[in-house]
Amino acid sequence: MAGEPWLAVTQVRSGIGTKPKHRGTLRALGLGRIGRTNVLPDRPEIRGMIARVPHLVDVRELTDDDRTGGGA
């Protein structure tokens, strides 16, 4: 769908030593290692997962051009 918002979620801190729910949330976001990035749709469910682990991830909002490589 054109114009659908997307988020680039990058893990910036380790999940070691965090609560099991935090580690599970990282896995649900498609992360697991520092530096790994996953592009996800900007939906309330995803925002809720990010809100659980804001200290472990970095979030960037993407446009369709960013997500698809800016094809012209």
C-alpha positions, 0 to 999 in steps of 0.5 A: 500500500502506498504511503503506509508508514514503516519503522526501522527498529535496530537493537542497540543494547544486549538483552542479556540480564534483562527480564525474560519478557524483554528478551521475548519482545526482542525476538518478536521484533525480529531482533536478537543481536546488537546491530540487527535491524528489522523493518516493520509496519507502523502499527499499534501492536509494534509500537507497544512492543517497542514501548516495552524495550525502548532502552534496548532499541533505536527506532527510525520512521521510514518513507516508502522511498527509504524502504524500497530503495528510492526507486525512480 
